[in-house]
Amino acid sequence: MKYLGIISILIGIYVNLALFTQFFEMIFDTVIPVFLIALSGIGLAILSLKENKGTFHTCFASVGLLVNLLPITSYLYLLIGLG
């Protein structure tokens, strides 16, 4: 349970690569599985924030939350903005 923030950061890096590059296009045809993976990363980050064992854990959880949340919001903004 003490590595949830780091796992959330790694999930966020994967989500960034999957959404904005062509590396994982052969695995996922749609964006929905990537969104589900990002939601699990957000859930892990929130769980790690609620656990709050120390300063570093809180920092890792906050960074993991941002790394998972920003690509989803920017992708949805592009999807809605461009139609």
Buried (B, 14 or more C-beta within 10 A) or exposed (E): EEEBBBBBBBBBBBBBBBBEEEEBEEEEEEBEEBBEBBBBBBBBBBBBBEBEEEEEBBEBBBBBBBBBBBBBEEBEEEEEEEE
